[in-house]
Amino acid sequence: MELLLQTLLNGLLMSGIYALVATGLALSLGVVGIVNFAHGEFLMMGAFLSYLLFAFRGVDPLLSLGLAFLAAFLVGGLAYQGLIRPVLRAPELNQMLLTFGLAILLQNLALLLFGADTRVVAPPYQATTLSLGPFFLGAVPLGAFLLSLATLLLLQVFLTRSRLGLAMRAVAQNRLAPGLLGIEAERVYLLAFGLAAALAGVAGVMLSVMLYASPTVGFTFTLKSFAIVALAGLGNLKGVVPASFVLALAEALVSTYLPGGGGLVEAVFFLVLFLALVGRAWREA
């Protein structure tokens, strides 16, 4: 029983980062209306930024969070203006091919700059654990979980209390009517895409301490985010958090109780994605 509860705790803590990354993807999909296969590469950029600041300047990852947010927002905004905006009215296949090509470009650029080796940010508190009765919580996973929830809470406040946030929600619900009220849809698209990239960049900083930074880490989280978004309902921000917990819990249980579970974990979220898409198609039929 203790092993089961410890596994549930591990899954819960990992679900925070999953929710943060998947919320960004749901935001770009729900507001901008584009399937962004390069979303995970913004996470990869945040992870490497954290590594560079720590390795060469000794900057604590906690201080890198704000820089990663701003840097990813800027790069995301430039990517939107230069690449995404021209294909917004193009067929979906063209959009997906463009973002997939952008993902490959950023991955190979990272390979050229950093090589294929994984890099880890190791602050003094990385190995710190907290005892909760018979259970143990890593200080870094716990901190990442709480920071993720705080970030998502701030995002919720922004979307429900600010004028820009309300404009984003209006555009997500109806792309034509807000223009009649003086809302500039292009500005909203730029903000939403940049904000989605920024959320992934912040998650990348946390991931650089929890796991590692590598040129291919973003692609893995892109796939997981798609599974979460499909399970939550495409563009449905409210369903992302529980869907993230379902996926993280499934991975934790498979890794703990099935021999060689590492390979089966990949199959778990692909199965979740497949079942979610089949269920959505069945409901719409």
C-alpha positions in Angstrom: 0.0 0.0 0.0 2.8 2.4 0.8 4.4 1.8 -2.6 1.1 2.5 -4.3 0.6 5.8 -2.4 4.2 6.8 -3.1 3.6 6.1 -6.8 0.4 8.3 -6.7 2.4 11.1 -5.0 5.1 10.9 -7.7 2.5 11.0 -10.4 0.8 14.0 -8.8 4.0 16.0 -8.6 4.9 15.3 -12.2 1.4 16.3 -13.4 2.2 19.9 -12.6 4.8 20.3 -15.4 2.6 18.3 -17.7 -0.3 20.7 -17.1 1.9 23.8 -17.6 3.2 22.6 -21.0 -0.2 21.3 -22.1 -2.0 24.5 -21.1 0.3 26.4 -23.5 -0.5 24.0 -26.3 -4.2 24.3 -25.6 -4.0 28.1 -25.6 -2.4 28.2 -29.0 -4.8 25.7 -30.3 -7.9 27.2 -28.8 -7.1 30.9 -29.5 -4.9 30.9 -32.5 -6.3 27.7 -34.0 -3.0 26.2 -35.0 -1.6 22.7 -34.3 1.9 23.6 -33.1 4.3 20.6 -33.3 7.1 22.9 -32.3 5.6 23.7 -28.9 8.0 21.4 -27.1 11.0 23.2 -28.6 10.2 26.2 -26.5 10.5 24.0 -23.5 13.8 22.8 -24.8 15.0 26.4 -25.2 14.0 27.2 -21.6 15.9 24.2 -20.3 19.1 25.1 -22.2 18.8 28.7 -21.1 18.6 27.5 -17.5 21.6 25.4 -18.0 23.7 28.1 -19.7 22.9 30.6 -16.9 23.7 28.1 -14.2 26.9 26.7 -15.8 28.5 30.0 -16.8 27.0 32.6 -14.5 25.9 30.5 -11.5 22.4 31.8 -11.7 19.9 29.8 -9.6 17.1 28.2 -11.7 14.6 30.0 -9.6 16.0 33.3 -10.9 16.0 31.9 -14.5 12.2 31.5 -14.5 11.5 35.1 -15.3 14.2 35.3 -18.0 13.0 32.1 -19.6 9.4 33.4 -19.6 10.5 36.6 -21.4 12.9 34.9 -23.8 10.4 32.3 -24.8 7.7 34.9 -25.2 9.9 36.9 -27.5 10.9 34.0 -29.6 7.3 32.8 -29.8 6.2 36.2 -30.9 8.9 36.4 -33.6 7.9 32.9 -34.8 4.3 33.9 -35.0 5.0 37.1 -36.9 7.5 35.5 -39.3 6.1 32.0 -39.8 2.7 31.3 -38.3 0.8 34.4 -39.3 1.3 33.9 -43.1 -0.3 30.4 -42.9 -3.2 31.1 -40.5 -5.7 30.8 -43.4 -3.8 28.0 -45.2 -5.0 24.4 -45.0 -4.3 22.6 -41.7 -1.9 20.2 -43.3 0.3 23.2 -44.4 0.2 24.6 -40.9 1.2 21.2 -39.3 4.1 20.7 -41.8 5.4 24.2 -41.1 5.4 23.8 -37.3 6.9 20.3 -37.7 9.6 21.7 -39.9 10.2 24.4 -37.3 10.6 21.8 -34.6 13.2 19.9 -36.7 15.1 23.1 -37.4 15.2 24.1 -33.7 16.2 20.5 -32.6 19.1 20.4 -35.1 20.2 23.9 -34.2 20.4 22.7 -30.5 22.4 19.7 -31.6 24.9 21.9 -33.4 25.3 24.2 -30.4 25.2 21.7 -27.5 25.7 18.3 -29.0 23.6 15.2 -28.2 24.6 14.8 -24.6 22.1 15.6 -21.9 22.8 18.5 -19.5 21.7 18.7 -15.9 21.3 21.8 -13.7 22.4 20.7 -10.3 21.8 23.4 -7.6 22.7 22.5 -4.0 19.1 21.6 -3.2 18.6 19.3 -6.1 18.9 16.1 -4.0 17.0 17.4 -1.0 14.1 15.2 0.1 11.2 15.9 2.5 9.8 13.2 4.8 6.0 12.9 5.1 5.5 10.0 7.4 6.5 6.9 5.4 6.6 8.9 2.2 9.4 10.9 0.6 9.0 14.0 -1.6 11.8 15.5 -3.6 12.1 19.2 -2.9 12.6 20.0 -6.6 9.5 18.0 -7.8 7.4 19.5 -5.0 8.7 23.0 -5.8 8.0 22.5 -9.5 4.5 21.3 -8.8 3.7 24.3 -6.6 5.3 26.8 -9.1 3.3 25.2 -11.9 0.0 25.5 -10.0 0.9 29.1 -9.1 1.6 29.9 -12.7 -1.6 28.4 -13.9 -3.5 30.3 -11.2 -2.0 33.6 -12.4 -2.9 32.6 -16.0 -6.5 32.0 -14.9 -6.6 35.4 -13.2 -5.2 37.0 -16.3 -7.8 35.3 -18.6 -10.8 36.2 -16.4 -9.9 39.6 -14.9 -7.8 41.5 -17.5 -9.0 43.1 -20.8 -6.5 41.2 -22.9 -7.4 37.9 -21.2 -11.1 38.5 -21.9 -10.3 39.4 -25.5 -8.4 36.1 -25.9 -11.4 34.2 -24.6 -13.7 36.1 -26.9 -11.6 35.4 -29.9 -11.4 31.7 -28.9 -15.2 31.5 -28.8 -15.9 33.5 -32.0 -13.3 34.7 -34.4 -15.5 37.1 -36.3 -17.7 38.8 -33.7 -14.9 40.4 -31.5 -13.7 42.3 -34.5 -17.0 44.1 -34.6 -16.3 45.3 -31.0 -12.9 46.7 -31.9 -10.8 43.8 -30.7 -7.7 43.3 -32.9 -7.6 39.6 -33.6 -4.0 39.7 -34.9 -2.8 41.3 -31.6 -4.7 38.6 -29.6 -3.1 35.8 -31.7 0.4 37.2 -31.2 -0.2 37.5 -27.4 -1.7 34.0 -27.2 1.1 32.3 -29.2 3.8 34.2 -27.2 2.2 33.3 -23.9 1.9 29.6 -24.9 5.7 29.6 -25.7 6.5 31.4 -22.4 4.6 28.7 -20.4 6.7 26.0 -22.1 9.9 28.0 -21.5 9.1 28.2 -17.7 8.4 24.4 -17.7 11.8 23.9 -19.4 13.6 25.6 -16.5 12.0 23.3 -14.0 12.7 20.3 -16.2 16.4 21.1 -16.4 16.6 20.5 -12.7 14.1 17.7 -12.3 15.4 15.7 -15.3 17.7 17.2 -17.9 18.1 19.4 -20.9 18.6 17.8 -24.4 17.9 18.8 -28.0 15.2 16.1 -28.2 13.4 16.6 -24.9 10.9 19.0 -26.4 9.5 16.4 -28.8 8.7 14.0 -26.1 6.7 16.7 -24.2 5.0 17.8 -27.4 3.6 14.3 -27.8 2.5 14.1 -24.2 0.9 17.5 -24.4 -1.1 16.5 -27.4 -2.4 13.4 -25.6 -3.4 15.6 -22.6 -5.1 18.2 -24.8 -7.0 15.6 -26.7 -8.1 13.9 -23.5 -9.2 17.3 -22.0 -11.0 18.4 -25.1 -9.3 20.4 -27.8 -8.8 24.0 -26.6 -10.4 23.2 -23.2 -8.2 24.8 -20.6 -10.2 23.7 -17.6 -9.8 20.0 -18.5 -6.0 20.2 -18.9 -5.1 19.8 -15.2 -7.2 16.6 -14.5 -6.1 15.2 -17.9 -2.4 15.9 -16.9 -2.9 14.0 -13.7 -4.4 11.0 -15.5 -1.5 10.8 -17.8 1.2 11.3 -15.1 -0.5 8.7 -12.9 -0.7 6.2 -15.7 3.0 6.7 -16.4 3.9 6.4 -12.7 1.9 3.2 -12.3 3.3 1.6 -15.4 6.9 2.5 -14.4 6.4 1.1 -10.9 4.5 -2.1 -11.4 5.4 -3.4 -14.9 8.9 -4.7 -15.6 10.5 -2.7 -18.4 7.9 -0.1 -17.8 9.9 2.7 -19.4 9.1 1.5 -22.9 5.4 0.9 -22.0 5.0 4.4 -20.7 5.3 5.7 -24.3 2.5 3.3 -25.4 0.3 4.5 -22.5 0.1 8.1 -23.7 -0.3 7.1 -27.3 -3.2 4.9 -26.3 -4.7 7.8 -24.3 -4.4 10.0 -27.4 -5.9 7.4 -29.6 -8.9 6.8 -27.3 -9.5 10.5 -26.8 -9.5 11.1 -30.6 -11.8 8.2 -31.2 -14.2 9.3 -28.5 -14.2 12.9 -29.9 -15.0 11.5 -33.4 -17.8 9.3 -32.0 -19.4 12.2 -30.2 -19.3 14.4 -33.3 -20.7 11.7 -35.6 
